[in-house]
Amino acid sequence: MTAQLAHSVQALVKRYDSSAFEPQDGRARVRLELPGADAWDVVLERGTARTEPANGPADALLSADARTWAAIVADPLGGMRAYESGRLSVRHNLHVGVGFLASTSGISSPGRLRFATVVTRRLHLSTVEAGTGTPVLAIHGLGATKGSFLPTVVALADRFRVIAADLPGFGDSDKPIGVRYDPGYFADTIIDLLDALGLDRVHLIGNSLGGRIALEIGLRTPQRVGRVALLAPSLAWRRPRRWAPALRLVRPELGLIQLAPRPVVQALVQRLIPGADSGWTAAGVDEFLRAYLTPAGRAAFYAAARHIYLEAPYGKDGFWPRLGELTPDALFVWGRRDTLVPIAFARHVAEALPQASQLELDCGHVPQIERPAQTNKAIAEFFSGFALSPALLRAPAPPPARSTRVAGSR
């Protein structure tokens, strides 16, 4: 091991604090490397950390140049800053990789970044949180994990206690077989999580499926919700769904069967998603595959996707009539380049819920990753009770963005 990497590895190992992160299975191997030059493993086991020569597969791979490793050691927030800026790559298991950064930061204050497994009435749910103050709970989208909200957790921690959770069936949470995995089921499990954490009332953030779940919580238990920030939320299809009759006959438990070998699935996902080999996108693909390539994770994915597609838009219990009954204040953030939830939904939301605030950004389906500064600023202002600032709305988006504007805001 080079002297530069050796110094950084040893310094981080000495700072390991298992109260900030401990592997769920009791043991994890984290590989730290200088790309193309050197690597060393840190083994986390029974509350301790030790170094070993790099050998065999690692649960998480952290890659950075020598200068970045030195900065991570020198700055308590250096690990997350390097990760968010792209100077540090975390691959394979994001939960373990970022957990290692959190547990070796040297920060011991109550608001530090920390991971936990929360035992609820029904399940074990995996969480990451940071900050103190008014609680905020972030709910990820279909196929994603709490990792998709890491930048938001860190960015809002100076004002709020921000908690991001893995939904059941995803990430490092339990993956029960045979449950409905519909918005009602997810809403119940999130309420169980709030109860287990002793939180009577929270602000909610939801992306994609997580946005639909946040809406469900707001509709069912408005007394538990402060304000709701909805980032490209999944909403019931208004047009006829061609495949609905056939899909109703398909059982999601078929996901228990792996129909294609792992290399085939992985190659297909990487071909379908641009930039799947680098940056945040690569980390997101790793997280998706980590759950999807397990039978229970696959079944959960199919069940949740099935309910998204089949949700009734109208009728007694239809989504759109119910949306008009939402009482917590809501902010909808849309991506103008979103191909999954078209921005045309903004007009329908304005009709059903005219009091809602709506913000349009030049991004795709994951605003908190694609436009983190603007998204997090909007959320912070909204949760603080302020109107969205003109500066936010006028601010030019970073390349390749063109502009932002508000649609139907109060």
N, C-alpha and C positions, 0 to 999 in steps of 0.2 A: 504494500500500500504506500502511495506517495506520502511524503511528509505533510503536504497540504491537506489531503483528504483525511489522513490519520488524525491530525489535530482536530478537525471539525467533528469527525465521528466520535472521538473520545469525549470531547466537550459536550456533545449532545447526549451521549449515554449517561454521563455523570448527572445530567439534569433530569433524567427520566422520572416522571411522577405518575404513578399508576392511577391516582385519583382523577386525573384528567382524561386518561384513556387506558383501557386494559382490553386485550383481545377477548372476544366473546367466547371463543373455544379454549381460552386459557393460554394459547401460544400462537405467536405469529413471527414470521421472518420478514424483515424489512431490508431491502438492498439499497445502499447508497452508492452512487457511482459518479465518476467523472467520465462522461461519454467517450468511449473509444480509448480510455486510458487505464482506469482503475476502478475497483469495486470492493465493497466490504459489506458484510451482513450484520444487522443488529437483531438479536433474538429476544423477543419480549415473552416472558414466561413467569407466572406466579408472582407478579408485582415487581419483577426485576428486569433489567436490560443488560445484555452482554454482547460483546463483539465476537464474530467468527469469520474465518475466510469465506468469501462468496462461494456458495456450493449449492447446486441443485436449484429447483424452482423457488421463487420468493413470492410471498403473498402480495407485497407491494414493491414497486421499483421507483425510486426517487433519483432523478438525474439532474445535475447542474454542473456548471463549471466551477473552478476552484474559488473564484472571486465571490460567486453567489453563495457557496457553502460557507465561506468566511463571514459574509453578511448575515446569513441565517444564525450563525453562532453569536455574532455581536449584537444583533437587534432582536429583542424578544418577539417582535411581530415580523421578523425578517422572513420566516418560513412562509406565512400566508401572503406576504407582500410579493415574495418571489414567485409563488405559485400563481397568484392573480395576474401578475405581469407577464407570465409565460417564461420567466427565466429558470423556473424549476418545473420539471415535468413529473407528474405522479401518475403511474400506470398500474393496471391490474385492479387491485382492491383499493378504491379511493377512501373507504372508511378506515382501513388500516393505515394507509399512507398519510392522510391528513391527521388521523389520530396520533400518529407518531410525532408529527410536527407540533401538535397541541401539547402533548405530554413532555416534550423536551424544550419548550419555549423558555422555561425558567420563570414564567408568570405564575403567581400564587394568589392573586386577588380574586374576590368572589365573581367578578365578571369575565374571567378568562374563558377562552374557548375550551369546551369540555364535551366529552362523549359519554353517553349512558345508555343502559338498557332498562327501560321502565316496565315494571310489572303492573299490568292493568287488570281489570276484572276478567277479561277474556283472554288476553294475549300478552306477549313480551314485544314491546315496540322499541326500536332503536332511534335515538335522538342525538342531535348535536346542538349546543346552545352557547351563547355568549351574551354578556351585558347584564345590566340590572335595571330595575325600574318597571314601567308598564309592560306586561307580557304581550308578546306577539308570537303567533304560531304560523309556520310556513308549511304548505302542503304541496308536494311535487306532482308532476304529471305522469301519464301512463308510460311505463317503461323506464322512468327516471327513478332517482332516489333523493334523499335529503341532500346529497352532494350538489344537486343543481341549485341549491339555495345557499351554498357556502359563502359566496361573495356578499349576499344580502345579510346573512347572519353577522358577518364581520363589519359590514358597512353601517348597520343600524345599531350596533352594540353600544355606541356611545350615548344613545338616547333611550333604548329599550332593552328588555330582556327578550332576546330573539331565540326561538326554539324551532328547529326544523326536524321533522320526523319522517322515518320511512313508513309508508303505509303498509298494512298487512298484505302479504303477498309479494313485497318488493324489498330490495336492499337487504338489510340485516334484521328486519322484523320477522315475526312468525309468518308462516305461509300455510294456513289451514286449508284442507281439501274440502270441497263441497259447499263452501259458503257462497253467498250471492255475488260478492264483490261489485255491488251497485252503489250509487251515491248514498242510499239509506244505510247500508251496512258500514261503509267507510265513515259516515257521519257519526254513527254510534260508537265506533272504535276511537274516533278522535275525542268525543265527549268522555269516554272512559279514560283516555290519556289525560285530559284536563283534570278529571277527578283524582287520578293517581298523583298528579303533580300539585294538587291542592290549589288549582287556579279556578276561581269563580267566573272570571270574565277576561276575554282576550281579544285583541285585534287579530284578524286572519288575513293571510296572504295565500293565494292559490294560483298555480300555473296549470293551464290545460285541464286535465281531469281534476287536479287539485282545486282549481277554481270552481268547478261544478260541485265538488264536495263542500267547499267553503260556503257556497250559496245554500246548499242543503242544510248545513248547520245553522246558518242565519235564518232560514225559513222555519226549521223545527224548534230551535232553542234560541230565539233572539236575545233572551236575557243573559246568555253566556257570551254574547258577541258585542264588541265595541264597534269597530269599523271593519270593512272588508275591502281588500285590494285584490282585484281579479285580473290576472295577467294572461291574456289570450285564453279565456276560460272555454272549456268544452260546453257547448249548448246544444239542446235538442235540434236535430235536423228539421227544417220546416218543409222541405220538398219531399216528395215520395221517395222511399228508399227501395231501390230495385231489388236488393238481395235480402230484404227483411224476412219474407216468408221462408226462404231456405235457411237463413241463419237461425231462425227460431227453432229449427229442427236439429241443429248441431249442438252437441253438448260440449261445454268448455273443458270437461274432464278429459277430452281427447288430447289435450295438451300434455297429459301425463306420459304420452308416448312420444319419444323423440323420432320424428319422421325423417330427419336428415342428420348426417354426422356433424359433429361440432365444427370441423374446419369448413364445411359447406355453409352452415349458418353464419359463421363469422365472416367468411368471404362475401356472402350476399349482403349482409348488413353494411360492411365497409364499402361495397360498391354503390349501395343505395344512398349513403349519407356522404355528401361532399366534405372533404377535410377530416375524414374519420380517423386518420393516422396522426393527428397533431392537435395540441392545445386542449381546450375545454371539450371539443367535440370528441376527441379520442378518449378522454376520461369518461364522458357520458356513454360512449359505446361500450367501454369496459364494464361500467356499472350495469348497463342493460343486459349484456351477455352473461354477467355473473349470476343474475337471477333467472334469466330466460333459459339458460342451459341446464337448469334443474327442473325436474318434473313439476314440483309444486309451484315454482315461479312461472313456468310456462302456462299452467292451468289458470293461475291468477291473472296473467296478462290477457289470455283469451277471454276469460269471463268478464273482466273489466271492459275490454274493447267491445265485446258483444253488447253489453248494457249501454255503452255510449251510442252505438249505432242504432239500437232498437228503442231508445227512450221515446215515449210518446210526446209529441209536441203539443197536442191539444186534448180536449176532453176533460172529464172531472178531475183527474190527477195529472193532467198534462203539464209539461214544464212551463210553457209561456204564460198561461193564466196564473200559475203559482208564482212566477217571477214578480208579477205586479204586487204581490203580498209582502215582499221583502221589506222589513222595517229598518235594519241597520244601514247606516250610510255606506254607499258603495262607490268604489272607483274602478272603472274598467280601463285597462291598458291594452290597446290593440297594436298589432304589427302590420304595417302596410304591405309587407312582403310575406305575410303568413299564408301558406298554402293549405294549412290544416283547419284553421278557424278563420275564414275570410272576414275582412274588415267590414263587409256588408252587414254583418250581424250588429254593428253599432247602431244602425238605423232601427232595427227591431228592438234592441234594448231600450233605446230612447222612447219608443212607443209604449213599451210595457212598463218601463221604470223611468219616467221623465226626470225624476229628482236625482238620478245617478250622475256622477261626474264621469267623463270619458276623455281619455288621453290617447292620441295616436302618435306612434313612433315609427321611424323608418327602420324596421327590423322584421324578423320572422316570428317564429312561434314561441321563442323563449326570451322575452325582453330582459329578464334579470341577468342573463348571460351575454346577450348580444348588445344591449345598451344599458350596462349596469349603473353608470353614474346617473343618467336621466331617470331610470326606473326607480332606483333607490331614493333619489331626491324627492321624486313625486310621492312615493310611499311615505317617507318620513314627514313631509309636509302635510299629507292627508291625515295620517294618524295623529299628528300634533294638533289637528283641528283647523289648519289653515287652508285657504284656497290655494290652488296650484299657482305658483308664482309666475308672473309674466316672463321673468328671466329664464325659467325652465322652458317655457313654451317657445321663446324666441331663440334659445341657444341652438347654434348649428350642431347637428350630430356629427360625430367623427366619421371620416371616410369609411365606406362609400356612401354614407347617408347624405341626404339632400336638405331636409327640413323636418320640423315637427309642427303639429297643430292640434287644437282641441276640437273634438266633435261633440256637440250637445252637452257641454259642461255647464254647471250652474253658475 
